[in-house]
């Protein structure tokens, strides 16, 4: 679980190793850190900081690498539905749609985003443990490709909506295979005690129930055992169990034509490579390739995580009797993963001269009034002056999408790099927008600046 625990403080990979492990990054002696063909200092000069920066070429290359790995083991027909929750920016959705990706959504808002970005309704899968009747009506009215149903109760809700609409709904049952994903407890989803999916020993009876309900067309199964899985072992175990369930359902006379393999493919937040997608595809093919199934998958983090950085400026370096702190203008309201999961992210100075300076241990923190607003402890970094830029790496997934305006901090700007060109894709939020949706009741008087 290197994503969360990280290396021993003081023994983490240095800037050179972090950059070398990421082909989309390089340190130019004159321009500093480059993402693809663009100097990050130029983006910061135009948009300020903190600012999210994503590499379009990097995302395309990773999508094509995954597609090729599947094709190499005979699974080229696998449908790839991008997990919108990882990064739901319209530009990212449009980019992946152009590559042929569909969408895996978990809310009505994500469904609307995917459709607005140009993803066809038939190429959308709707997942999630708590779909409301309104959510299901929305999905049925859109005519989406598939609903991943998570309970007997949800089947009854869906049937009551689908039958009067006169539109049979294609669905699969999300199975909880009770497999340990060996990831952080807060993002494991395939253990028996987790809230997700249908319990293993109830799948056959629930499948029969689905087949008996009007308006429903059960076509197969789905699984998702967790996020940021860093070895193929859990997938090997889960795919084997799912293959067994396919045989059992078919033996009982049920049609099982689809299997949604979910997502969860992990990345390295340090200097490694994460899971080899070739190894992942090989395991998938070994267990599922001969079953005559329409296979699907829902990658998110693996596609977009490494492609993004969070640019931040140094506010000040603070020394106390107990240590040294580097205070950034980015905070936990921007990137919450370190505060929420103790997640480890590489932090690299943007200026080449800064990278060359001797490093010393420092705690990297934000300005929010929470002790948890800490990006790193004891991190080896060179002394950095106020306004020096740093890039927090691998922030393309579960970064901006989890941001908040806590402490009345406006949401950060965002930019998209594509080779040697870049464009702003989200303006920095105006301070006045923080209260634009709020209304003061008429009976509350507001004093003017004089206090009257």
C-alpha angles and dihedrals in degrees: 000000000000090000090070111025096034124189123313109287108264092023099073121124113277124239093269092054093046092051094044090056091056112064092193091062130068136163112235112201092225106029100033125217113012127197106206101317101334129093109234090214089065092055091048090049090055101038105022122219151337091038132158115226123192130189113226093189090052093053091048092050093050093048090051091046090055092046091050093049090055092047092050091063095043097264098110092128092063111127113231115209112186113228100240093198090072093066120344100186111141091231091056092047092049091048093052092042088057088055091054100261122145124205136258107204132185103189143033089253092056090048090053091047092051092050092046089052090057102260110147116244090235090059094056127097119196115213133170141110098241110043110163125218087256090053092050093047088052092050093047093047090051091051094227121190100249144353117213102215117207105188148020088249092056090052090057091049092049094048091052089055099039100047098059090041088060090223115118109221123224110222144165128203117244107227125205100217094188093235123149108236090197091227135115113313091236093059103037110110108168104070121105092246093054120101094236131100137348119310113257096241092050099051097094095050093044091049090054089048091052091051090053097054122093119245095023129109110190108200106168149305141305134199138185117174101182148301132279095021107178102191134047093231096090091048090049090055095043096048090050091054092046091051089052091052091050089056092047094050093046090049087056090056100258126139110243109177103146138049122187107202095195123214136270102128104157131223132207114255089188127049100300130092103245119221116350105239087209089061091045091051091048092055090046092052094046094058104028109020097090098045098087093238132149097239124209136180137189112212118175118148094037091058101044110014099084091040095069138070133183111226114211137171128225112250095186145320111245127196123196134173089266103043152314127287131195107204115205131193089235116082146179089280087065101039111016100171096095091049095043101040105012082246119181120230127178114244118203130181111239098215115079091218091056092052090054094055121097113272127232130185115267138162110241111213142164130232098251116119095248128096086220089066089100126126098185142356123216091357116171107238134148118254105279125200125219112287093023110140127235130183119219103210134224093021098136094102128054090000117098091016090063095043123124138186094242113159086022091283113158118236115266127254122252136210135191120216120201112181107299096349133073140183136193108250100177124029118220109269114256115239091235089059088067090077100026092110095045125099127198111214114247092242092064111084118215116214117226122233091278091058093247 
